[in-house]
């Protein structure tokens, strides 16, 4: 959800930069195609069809897709979108897929002897964040956090966005997108970015997403802690492996149910059996 929101805003703000950089096209004009919901029933919130006119006058549709984890059906889904927009606009359709999480099975084609699909796959963990910085395009700076980069590159991207000539609203959006993508690297960088630029990020609608997720995670962590404290009080020291299993649960509904069971069960073994069923 959070990466979808960040991707959507970045697509709206920097579509020309994304297409020019990653498809090596000389773009004269580009427009995000805003279609009615009933016309895009098969599209997800992270898929963006863009009508592009190159400097040589050529027109085509670029299909931008932002994908966090790899999904085995992605190639066929891309093919479905290509056919949809080919039929509707009668233009060449070029798919560009950004994949954020490393997955060694990710491929940029599908061919079963009947159906053949090719698309440009940007494995973000292979893209050098320093090269994105060197491009000196402010709309590419949020992607530094998703690329092959460390804290130094991410904070340099943050500094450049903050020092840019954009009006406050666009700065807020770009900083918030950078912060959301920084979540791929870990919480510490996110927390530092929030500490440094919260005063600007609050101007971005996407900032509410970070805040809501933080509140949700805080609630989950409190429930996890309550479960472990009840078990320790009733049955003694809780094994480390068991603690890790409880911490891995991300559903508030499941955790609240486990908290009730931690109070009601007659033995630690009984609770462990319940936990195994929940996680199976």
N, C-alpha and C positions, 0 to 999 in steps of 0.2 A: 504493500500500500504506500509506504513513505517514499520508496524509490519511484513508483508510478507518478506520484504528485510532483516530485523533483524533475523527473524526465519530461512530464507534460509542460511544465513551466519553461524548462530549458528549450524545448522544441518550439514553443511560442516565441521566445525571446531571440534565440540564436539559430534559427533554421538555416539561414543563408550560410552562416559560418560552419555549421555541421556538414552541410552538403558539399561546400567548397573544399573543406579540409579532408574529409574522409572518402570522398568520391573523386577528388581531384578534378572538379568541374569548375569552369568559369561561369559563375552564375550572374545573370543580369537582374533577374527578378524571381522571387519565390513566394508562394502563398500556401499557408496551411489550409487544407480543405476541411471546412466545418460542415459536416453533414448532419441531417436529422437523426435522432437516436434510432428510429425504425429502419433507417437506411444502413446503419452500421451495427446491426445486431450481432454480427460475428466479430466485430472489432473489440479489442480490449482497451482499457484506459491508457495503456503504454504503447499503443500503435498510432502512428500519425502519417496519413497520406498527404503529400505535398506536391503541388503543381509547380514545376520549375521551368524557367525559360533561360537557356544558356545565351552567352554573348553572341553566338553564331546564329541565333534565332530558333534553334532546336527546342522543342517542348517535350517534356516527359513527366511522368509521375514518379516521385521518389517515395518509397514506403519506409518510414523510419520505425524501427521497433526497438524498444529498450527492454532487455530481459535480464532479470537478476540471477536466478538459477537456470541452468540448462534444462530444457524439457525435450524429450525425445520426439514429440510430435511437432516441434517448432518448424522444421522444414516443410511439412505438409500444410501447416497453418499459413506459412508465408506464401506457399503456392496458391492457397485458396484466396488470399488477399490479392495476389497478382492478377488472377483471373477476374476477380470482382471488379477491380478498377480498370483493367484492360477492356472488359465488356462495356463499362459505363462511359469511359472517356476516349477509348480508341487511341490511346497513346502508349508508348513503350513504358513499362513499369520496372523500376530498378529498386530492389529491396536493400536496405542498409540496416543491419542488426548489431546493436551494442550489447555485449554480454559482460555482466559485471563480476560474477563469481566464477572462479577458476573451475573448469571442468574439462578433463582430457578427452572426453568422448564428443565434445562439441565439434560439429562439422559445418562446412559452408555449402553443402550440396545434398541432393537426394536423387537417387536414380534406381528405379526398380525394373528397368527394361521397358516400361511403358510411360511412366511419369518421370520427367527429369526437371529438377529445380536447382538453380544456382543463385546465390546471393552473397553480398559482401558482409563478412562477419568480422566485427572488431572485438577481438579478445582484449578487454581493457587492461588485464593484468600484464599484457605483453607490450602495451603502448607506453613509451617513455614519457613520464610526466614532465621532464625537463624540456622535451621537444614541444610540448603543448605550451609551456611557458615562453619558449623562444619564438613561438608563432606570433606573439604579441597581439592576440585577438582576445579581448576580454570575455567574449561569450564562450570561449573554450576553457577558461580558467576553472570553472566548477568541476570539469572532468579530470583535472589534475588529481583530485582526491580519489577518483575511481581508477586511475591509471597506475602504472608501476612507479610509485613515489613513496617518499617518507615524509616525516613531519616538516622538514625544512622546505620541501617543495610545496607542500600544502599551505604552510604559513606564508610563503612567498606569494602564492596565488591569492590568499586572503588579503595580503598587503596591497597587491595591485588592484584588486577589486575595490578596496576601501579608498584607494588614492585616485581612482578613475574619475572621469568627468561626468559619469552618469548621474541622473537625478536620484534622489534618495530611495525611491520605490524600487528602481531597477537594481541599485546596489544591494538593497535589502534582499531582493529575490536571489541574486547571484550568490551572495554570502550564505543564504539559507540553503540553497541547492548544494553549494560546496560542503556545508556542514552535514547535510543528509548523506551525501556520498562518502564523507569522511567516516561515517559509521561502518563502512566496509573495512576500515583499518583498525577500529577499536574505539572504546568509549572515551579514553583519555584525550584524544585529539578533539573529539566532539565537544567535550566539556571545556577544553581550553578555548576553542573557537567561540563557544557560547559566552564564556566569561569575557572575552575580548570585544565581541561585537554584538552582544545582546541588544544594546541600545539602538542599533540600526535594524537588526533582524526582526524586531517586534513590528516593524512597518510592513513585513511580508506576511501574506495570508498563510504561506507554507510554514511559517514559524509556529503557528498554532498546532500543527501536526507534531512537531518536535516536542512541544510542551505536553500535548495530550499523551504521547507515547511515553514520555518521562513519568507522568503521573501514573499511567497504567503499569509501567514496570515497577515503580515504587510500591504500588498496591500489591502486586504479585510477590515482590520480595518480602513484604511484611507478612503475607500469608505463609510463604515458605518458612520464614523464621519462626512463626507461631507453631507450625506443625512440628518442627524439629525440637523446639523448646518443650512442647507438651510431651513428646516421646521421651526426651531425655529425663524430664521430671518423673515420668511414670515408670520407665523401664531401664534407665541408666544410659551409659554412653552409646551414642548412635554411630555405627560404622561409617567410615568416610565414603565408601562406595554408595551407601544408602543416601547420604547427604547429597552426593552428585546427582543421583537419580531424581530426587525431589527438586533440585535446582533446575533440572532440565525441563520441567513441566511449565508450559507457558499459558495454560488455560486457567482463567480465574474460576470458572465453574468447577473444573476438576480439583483445583487446589482447595476450594472451599469445602467440597465433599470430603477430601482427605483430612482436612482439619477436624471435621465432625467425627470421622472414623478414628482419628488419633485419640479422641476423648472417650469414645465408646468401646473400642476393642479391648479384649481381655488380655492380650499378650502382644509382644513386639512381632512375633512370628505371624500372628493373625493380620496385623497391619501390613507387614511385608508382603503377605499373600495378596492382599487387596491392591497394593501398589503394583505388583507384577501384572495383575489383571488389567489395571488401568493403562499400563505402558505397553501391553502386548498388542 
